[in-house]
Amino acid sequence: MNPETESWVRLCWTKPTRYYYEVHLAPDLWGQWMVTRIWGRTGTALGRRMSIPCASYQEGLQQVTAVKARRRQRGYQLIREEANACIAHQSIK
């Protein structure tokens, strides 16, 4: 893992019908990159979470980019986009 070029990424969306969706790209405790998706209905304790291991940081960025395109296609509005390094932030646009 190279901290100068590989950093965690977090994106959050909402939909006017009160749904939310998040995707995180971050390393687990052993250093393997994981894409975590969290979704549900706003205002309830119910929701789902799914974590998928990635072979590399670049594969994780590809998955995040695919999720971003799909959320846009489904009418979600991006409300937050965070990264802890400028290079990673620019890579997902």
Secondary structure, 3 states (H helix, E strand, C coil): CCCCCCCCEEEEEEECCCEEEEEEEEECCCCCEEEEEEEEECCCCCEEEEEEECCCHHHHHHHHHHHHHHHHHCCCEEEEEEECCHHHHHHCC
